[in-house]
């Protein structure tokens, strides 16, 4: 049970990184694309570090990204359903969660003919989930090599 809470807690890490990125971007202009790739690489490494090589890879990745799925639902409700963001902490946190991958998603999906940002939020969540799968799969490969 403690492992489940650890993986869920790890899923909240992009929120803290997004808050830090927001703070840094307000202070000085930084290269956003590099500032996006580095935290995503650290995310994949941390997911591999916290994963259990003997358990289900998709299950662990889903657990790590469950908080992100909640944040995605909140952002989509605000963006699509309401047409505006909530002016409170929940509205802010749901946006900051995806800030780490947003520059990379915008670069990769620049061909999308949209003026809305919600497709990019979905892309960031998919990137985080894919990187979690990659990290967990890498841990499983290491466990298989050991045995």
N, C-alpha and C positions, 0 to 999 in steps of 0.2 A: 504494500500500500504506500510506503514511503517513496518508492520508485515512481509511482504514478504521480504523486504530488510534485516530485522533482521534475518530471517531464512536463507537467502542466506549468510549473513555475518557469521552466526554460522557455516555454511558449510565450511568456510575457516579456522576454528579453528585447524583442524588436520595439516594444513600446518605450523602454528606457533608452535604447539607441536612437530612436526617432526623436525623443525629447532632446537628447544631447546634440543630434544633428541640427535640430531647429535652433538651439542656442548658438552653435558654432556658425551657422549660416547667417544669423542675425548680426554677429560680431564682425565677421570678415567674409569676403567673397572667396569661396573655395571651389575647386574643380568638383562639380557635383557628381559627375560620372564615376570618378575614382572614389569619391566619398560614398558612393552607392555599392561599388563592387567589393570593397574591403569588408564592410560589415556583413555582406552576404557570404563571403568566403569564411569569415569567422563563424557565422551561423552554421554553415555546413560542418565545419570542424567541431564545433560544440555539440552538434547533434550526434556526430560520431562518437564523441568523447562520453556523452551521457547515455548512449544507447547500450542495450544489453544484446550482445552478439548471439545469444541463444533464443531470443524471443522474436516474434513476428516483426519484420521490417515495416510493412505498411501500417500495422497497428501502432507501433511506436511513433512513426512519423505522423500519423493522424492525431495521436495524443499530444505530441509536441505542437501541432498546429491547431488544436481545438480552440485555444484562446483567440488565435487569428481568425478562425471561422466565425466566432462571435463578433469580433471587431468588423469583419467583412459584412456580416448581416446588418450591423448597426450603420455602417457607412452606406450600404445599399438602401436601407430604409430612408436615411437622410437624403441621399442623392437622387434616387429614383422616386421614392414615395412622397417625400415632403418637398423636394426641390430646393431645400436649404439645409444648412448645417445647424445643429443645436448649438446654442450659445452657452454651453456649460462644459463641465469637465468631461463628461461622457462624449460629447461631440468632439472635443479637442483630442482626447485620447484615441478615439477611433480613427482619426486622421493621422496622428503622429505614429501610430502603429505601422503604417504603410510607408512612411517617409523614407525609410532606409532604401527601399527598392524602387521608389517612384522615378528617380532620374534614369535608371537603367531601363525600366519598363517603358518610359516615354521615348527613349532612344530606340529600343527594339520595335516598338509599335507605332512609330511616327507615321506610318502609311495609313493608319486607321482614319477614316473620314468622320471623326467625331469631335464635338466640342465639349463633351462631357468627360469627367475624369473617372467615372466608375469602371470602365473597361480596364483602366490601368491598375486600379485597386485589385481587381480580379487577377490580373497578370502577376502582380506582386505576390498575392497569396499563393498562386500556383508556383511561382519561383521558390518561395519559402518552403512549400511542401515538397517540391522536387529536390531541393537542396537537402532537406531533412531525409528524404529517401536515400539520397546519395551518401550522406553521412552514416546512416544506419546500415546501409548495404556495405559500406567500407568496413565498418566495425565487424559485421558478420563475416566478411572475407578474412579479416585478421583472426577471428576466433576459429574459423575452419583451418587456417594455416597452422595454428597452434596445436590443433588436435591431430 
